Amino acid sequence: MTDIKVELGHVKGFLTENQLNTYKEKVASTFKTIYSRTGAGNDFLGWVNLPSSITPAFIKDVKAKAEELRKKSEVFVVVGIGGSYLGARAVIEALSNHFAQLVDTGSPKIIYAGHNMSEDYMADLIKLLDKKDYSMTVISKSGTTTEPAVAFRILKNHIEKKYGKEEARTRIVAITDKAKGALKVLSDSEGYKTYVVPDDVGGRYSVLTPVGLLPIAVAGVDIEKLVAGAQLMEKYCVDNQNDSNEAAKYAVARQALYHAGKTNEILVNYEPRLCYFSEWWKQLYGESEGKDGKGIFPASVTFTTDLHSMGQYIQEGLRNLMETVISVENPANEVRIPTDDANLDQMNYIAGRRLNEVNQTAEKATILAHVDGGVPNIRIAVPTIDANVLGQLIYFFEMGCALSGYMLEVNPFNQPGVEAYKKNMFALLGKPGYEELREKLDKR
Ligand code: PA5
């Protein structure tokens, strides 16, 4: 069984039985499309049995490399963008101390590069790395993505000057395609330790490959538990290819709501440590479904923080919204609200109670208010946030996305749209081969 429970009590008032049944009826055949590998994008289904194909020997190798890097690094830089960055950050931030950058956690500080083109960001990073012992991983499946390639060029230069070429090469791990691509050629010629991103796993489905597992292990997270959680969910899905499967319930609800006019989905958390999990989810669903003029627009908020900003719009704005709440039942710690004799803030009525009780009450109150305001609510309940549950959640959302994408009749595994800006940028930067496009763009 899975620890994840999807509750649809606050969806039903927005849909007829018929509307839900239209998508429920598609579940069994959609699972079949995935498992028989007969759908669009079937050459990118490596994620389906990825967790169960991870061997103890592979985990041991990743952990050993991570330990070696941990020992000699105050800081570990993860160079990558999109699917080559968000999964690692999602898990690391979800499982780290909220103030990990300021307290001694016994692990290197994990920082990120190659996910933007900001000169000031890079300048600050270089100044920091001048003073810190560090190592890094460069992650790029294609090996040709501009942002990480530029960042790595700068940081390779820096690390070689700081430590000398010999030592620098022991501090760099490259994670890329097994055969093709500039990064593979460079890594082989420089003698970097490399890990492979499997051909049949797309960037946004790659968190359980070395793309995510190495940085996550360097951060001190138990990757065995993470993988075990994903394996549990993989098996659960194989054993439950029907409309009571939790991932299928999620896919059915969001597709039915989308076709009833709820075109935007807001992923809500009440735990700020899940903020980057939402960023990972946005890429997964946005890139998988947003094509052919269709798709649910994925957005995210952290409550109660954003109730004081986006709350107004969600309550009363354009009624094209649905919300999906990741509801965490048990926090890892306990903090109670103290009594105050003066009671000037009038908070004594909740004195003695745990903060989590107030947080969960805020969740209940908000769900009811938003449902009353016309926003249907899908609630995804998890007992706690730990490595095992996160592994389950990762696979749950991946399967939910594949089911949902196929129900929408798109290819959930390609991303042709992300090329458009790249072509323009290459042309405008003067990359050889893009002269004709440059001329056209310059005229505009
Ligand atoms: O999902 C995707 O394919 C993208 O977000 C890529 O992960 C991103 O563009 C990085 O690509 P690469 O790993 O080839 O550098």
Boltz pocket constraint, residues with backbone or C-beta under 6 A from the ligand:
constraints:
  - pocket:
      binder: B
      contacts: [[A, 81], [A, 82], [A, 83], [A, 84], [A, 139], [A, 140], [A, 141], [A, 142], [A, 143], [A, 144], [A, 145], [A, 148], [A, 202], [A, 203], [A, 204], [A, 287], [A, 415]]
      max_distance: 6.0
